[in-house]
Amino acid sequence: MLNKKLLRLDQELQQKQQARSLLAAMLGKGSLRDWHQLLNTLAPEAHLNWLKHQGFNEKQALNLKWLSKDMNQHEQYMADFMAVFSAVERWGPGSDQDTLKALGSLQIHPQHILDIGCGKGFATRLLAQHTQADIVAVDNEPAALSELQHYAETHNLTNRIKTVSASMTELPFASNTFDLIWCEASAYIMGFEQALQQWRPLLKDNGYLVISDLLWLTRQPSAEATNFWLAEYPDMQDLDERLSQIESAGYVRLDHFTLSEQAWRDYYVPVKARVAELKPEMSNSVALADIEREIAIFEQHLGEFGYQMFVLQAK
């Protein structure tokens, strides 16, 4: 009986300590990261809605959900994060070869393309070079769109490339507008399955969707990789699950392939160099520590996970 009472007291003390830690963090006296990560894993939509109710706009809420994970340190975190990424070209894994391979799998010559989550426009530029299509490039980061707009102006492409600042969850376009939607390394922000469903009405009849997503490539990933991606991307799935979701959403799979190791190096090598450049003056930066940890996971465990490019056609 005494042992049971002791166990119950220990459980109550643990719950009270967790409650105290959360209250202290909400008062600015501690970190909210563990709490945000837990809520994002258990109830991602409720988490995002709660952040919006705290006064964050959608862009801020998404950045907090996926990047800083701490309301108390969000502004400093994002300033440090952008100090890294404003100086590098690619904002996610990808290579020219992989993009062109996916484009070559299409069975049409697209005329109207929507590039979602375009960043600074690596895919946009390739699509403009290798098609005759009019391209709408969407992102919610004005600095990235400004660079792409400058590229269009200096390459006489303003009549074909149009930049739009908008959320991928609330795209301001009519149904049946595009014969190709393109999205590399960013659909996870709103959720892969939700993206399949929500973007489909924007496609013309028998239109195409090229989309990439981070997947498990093994059924027995290491504990280190599992724990990392459980916190960073709780909805990460294997190929079979994503193919099932694709079919359920009303698409025919034309092709799919794993992005090359070069696609990762084209992304991480410049990022790693930029972090090393900033580290002496930002040694206590949480953002830099997070980026370094992600690079370490890539260097040690790539092959257990990888980006998969899907070339799909709406039924």
C-alpha positions in Angstrom: 0.0 0.0 0.0 2.8 2.4 0.9 4.6 1.6 -2.3 1.5 2.4 -4.3 1.1 5.7 -2.5 4.8 6.5 -3.1 4.3 5.8 -6.9 1.2 8.0 -7.0 3.0 10.8 -5.3 5.9 10.5 -7.7 3.5 10.7 -10.6 1.7 13.8 -9.1 5.1 15.5 -8.5 6.1 14.8 -12.1 2.9 16.3 -13.5 3.2 19.3 -11.2 6.8 19.8 -12.3 5.8 19.7 -15.9 3.0 22.2 -15.3 5.4 24.5 -13.4 7.9 24.3 -16.3 5.2 25.2 -18.8 3.9 28.1 -16.7 7.5 29.4 -16.2 8.2 29.1 -19.9 5.0 31.0 -20.8 6.1 33.8 -18.4 9.4 34.0 -20.3 11.4 32.2 -17.6 12.2 29.0 -19.6 12.0 27.3 -23.0 8.8 26.3 -24.7 10.5 24.1 -27.3 9.6 20.7 -25.8 6.0 21.7 -25.4 5.7 23.1 -28.9 7.3 19.9 -30.3 5.0 17.7 -28.4 1.8 19.6 -29.4 3.0 19.7 -33.0 3.4 15.9 -32.9 0.1 15.1 -31.2 -2.2 17.7 -32.8 -0.5 19.7 -35.5 -3.6 21.6 -36.8 -4.7 22.5 -33.3 -1.1 23.7 -32.6 -1.1 25.9 -35.6 -4.6 27.3 -34.9 -3.5 28.0 -31.3 -0.5 30.0 -32.5 -2.7 32.1 -34.7 -5.0 32.8 -31.8 -1.9 34.2 -29.9 -1.6 36.9 -32.4 0.9 35.4 -34.9 0.0 35.7 -38.6 0.2 32.6 -40.7 3.8 33.1 -41.8 4.9 33.7 -38.3 2.9 30.7 -36.9 4.4 28.4 -39.5 7.9 29.6 -38.9 7.4 29.1 -35.1 5.8 25.6 -35.7 8.6 24.4 -38.0 11.7 26.4 -37.0 12.0 28.3 -33.7 9.5 26.2 -31.7 9.6 28.8 -28.9 7.4 31.9 -28.7 9.8 33.5 -26.2 12.8 33.3 -28.5 11.1 33.5 -31.9 12.3 36.9 -33.2 15.9 36.3 -32.3 15.8 32.7 -33.7 14.4 33.9 -37.1 16.9 36.8 -37.3 19.7 34.3 -36.8 18.1 31.8 -39.2 17.8 34.3 -42.0 21.3 35.5 -41.4 22.3 32.1 -42.7 19.8 31.6 -45.5 19.7 35.1 -46.9 23.3 34.4 -48.0 22.8 31.0 -49.7 21.0 30.2 -52.9 19.2 27.0 -52.2 16.7 26.8 -49.3 16.2 23.0 -49.6 17.7 19.9 -51.2 17.6 19.9 -54.9 19.7 19.8 -58.1 19.3 20.9 -61.7 19.7 17.3 -62.8 16.8 16.1 -60.6 14.5 18.9 -61.6 15.1 18.3 -65.3 14.7 14.6 -64.8 11.2 15.2 -63.4 10.4 17.7 -66.1 11.4 15.1 -68.7 8.9 12.6 -67.3 5.9 14.8 -68.3 3.8 13.8 -71.3 3.0 17.4 -72.3 4.7 20.7 -73.0 3.1 22.8 -70.2 1.8 26.3 -71.0 0.8 27.5 -67.5 2.9 26.5 -64.5 2.4 27.2 -60.8 5.6 26.9 -58.7 4.6 26.7 -55.1 7.2 27.5 -52.3 9.6 28.7 -55.0 12.1 30.3 -52.6 14.7 32.2 -54.7 13.5 30.4 -57.8 15.9 27.7 -58.7 13.2 25.4 -60.2 11.4 28.5 -61.6 14.5 29.5 -63.6 15.0 26.0 -65.0 11.3 25.7 -65.9 11.6 29.0 -67.7 14.7 27.9 -69.6 13.4 24.5 -70.6 9.7 25.3 -71.4 7.8 28.1 -73.2 5.3 28.3 -70.3 4.1 31.3 -68.4 5.1 30.7 -64.7 3.5 31.9 -61.5 6.0 31.6 -58.7 4.6 31.7 -55.1 6.3 32.1 -51.8 5.6 34.0 -48.5 9.2 35.4 -48.1 9.4 38.8 -49.9 13.2 38.8 -50.0 13.3 35.5 -51.9 10.7 36.8 -54.4 12.6 40.0 -54.8 15.7 38.0 -56.0 13.6 36.0 -58.4 11.9 39.2 -59.7 15.4 40.7 -60.3 16.4 37.5 -62.2 13.4 37.8 -64.4 14.1 41.5 -65.1 17.7 40.9 -66.0 16.9 37.9 -68.2 14.0 39.5 -70.1 11.5 37.1 -68.6 9.1 39.5 -66.9 6.5 38.6 -69.5 6.7 34.9 -68.5 7.6 34.9 -64.8 5.2 36.4 -62.3 6.0 36.4 -58.6 3.1 36.3 -56.0 3.5 36.6 -52.2 1.0 34.2 -50.8 0.5 31.3 -48.4 0.5 27.8 -50.0 -2.5 27.1 -47.8 -4.5 30.0 -49.3 -3.5 30.3 -52.9 -5.4 33.2 -54.7 -6.1 31.4 -58.0 -9.2 30.1 -59.7 -9.9 26.4 -60.4 -8.7 24.8 -63.6 -6.0 27.4 -64.1 -2.7 25.5 -64.5 -1.7 22.4 -66.5 1.3 21.9 -64.2 1.9 22.5 -60.5 5.5 22.3 -59.2 6.6 22.0 -55.6 10.0 21.0 -54.4 11.0 20.5 -50.8 8.2 22.6 -49.2 4.9 20.7 -49.3 5.6 19.4 -45.7 4.8 22.9 -44.4 1.1 22.4 -45.0 1.2 18.6 -45.0 1.9 16.4 -48.0 -1.6 14.8 -48.0 -3.3 18.1 -47.5 -1.3 19.6 -50.4 -2.4 16.8 -52.7 -6.0 17.4 -52.0 -6.1 21.2 -51.7 -4.1 22.0 -54.9 -5.8 19.5 -57.2 -8.8 21.8 -58.1 -6.2 24.3 -59.5 -5.2 21.9 -62.2 -6.9 21.7 -65.6 -8.4 18.4 -66.6 -5.6 15.8 -66.7 -3.1 18.3 -65.3 0.2 17.4 -63.7 1.7 17.8 -60.2 5.4 17.4 -59.6 6.0 17.3 -55.8 8.8 16.1 -53.5 8.7 14.9 -49.9 11.1 13.6 -47.3 10.6 9.9 -46.7 12.1 7.0 -44.7 14.1 4.8 -47.1 14.5 2.0 -44.5 12.1 0.2 -42.2 14.7 0.3 -39.4 16.2 3.7 -39.2 18.7 4.5 -36.4 17.5 5.9 -33.1 19.3 9.1 -33.7 17.7 9.8 -37.1 14.3 8.6 -35.8 14.4 11.0 -32.8 15.5 13.9 -34.9 12.9 13.6 -37.6 10.1 12.8 -35.1 10.7 16.3 -33.7 11.3 18.0 -37.0 8.8 16.2 -39.3 6.3 14.1 -37.3 4.3 13.1 -40.4 7.4 11.6 -42.2 6.3 8.4 -43.9 7.7 5.6 -46.1 7.1 5.3 -49.8 4.2 2.9 -49.6 2.2 5.2 -47.4 2.8 8.2 -49.7 1.9 6.2 -52.8 -1.4 5.1 -51.1 -2.2 8.8 -50.3 -1.4 9.8 -53.9 -3.9 7.2 -55.2 -6.6 8.1 -52.7 -6.2 11.8 -53.7 -7.0 11.0 -57.3 -3.7 11.0 -59.0 -2.0 8.6 -61.4 1.7 8.1 -60.7 3.8 8.5 -63.8 7.2 8.4 -62.2 9.0 8.7 -58.8 12.7 8.7 -57.8 14.9 9.4 -54.9 16.8 12.7 -55.1 20.6 12.3 -55.6 23.1 12.7 -52.9 24.3 15.7 -55.0 21.0 17.4 -54.4 21.7 17.3 -50.7 25.3 18.5 -51.1 24.2 21.4 -53.3 22.0 22.5 -50.3 24.1 21.6 -47.2 27.6 22.5 -48.3 26.9 26.3 -48.7 24.8 26.3 -45.6 27.5 24.6 -43.6 30.1 27.1 -44.8 27.8 30.0 -43.9 27.2 28.7 -40.4 31.0 28.4 -39.9 31.4 32.0 -41.0 28.8 33.3 -38.5 29.6 31.0 -35.6 32.4 33.1 -34.0 30.1 36.1 -33.5 26.9 34.0 -32.9 28.3 31.2 -30.7 25.2 31.0 -28.5 22.6 31.0 -31.4 20.0 28.3 -31.0 19.2 28.6 -34.8 22.8 27.9 -35.7 22.9 24.9 -33.3 19.8 23.5 -34.9 21.2 23.9 -38.4 24.5 22.2 -37.3 22.5 19.3 -35.8 20.5 18.8 -39.0 23.7 18.8 -41.1 25.2 16.2 -38.8 22.2 14.0 -39.3 22.5 14.3 -43.0 26.2 13.5 -43.0 25.8 10.5 -40.7 22.4 9.0 -41.8 21.6 10.0 -45.3 20.3 6.8 -47.0 18.0 6.1 -44.1 15.9 9.0 -45.3 15.8 11.0 -48.6 13.7 13.2 -50.7 11.4 11.5 -53.2 10.3 13.3 -56.3 6.8 12.3 -57.6 5.5 13.0 -61.1 1.7 12.7 -61.0 -1.3 13.3 -63.2 -4.8 14.1 -62.0 -7.3 11.5 -63.0 
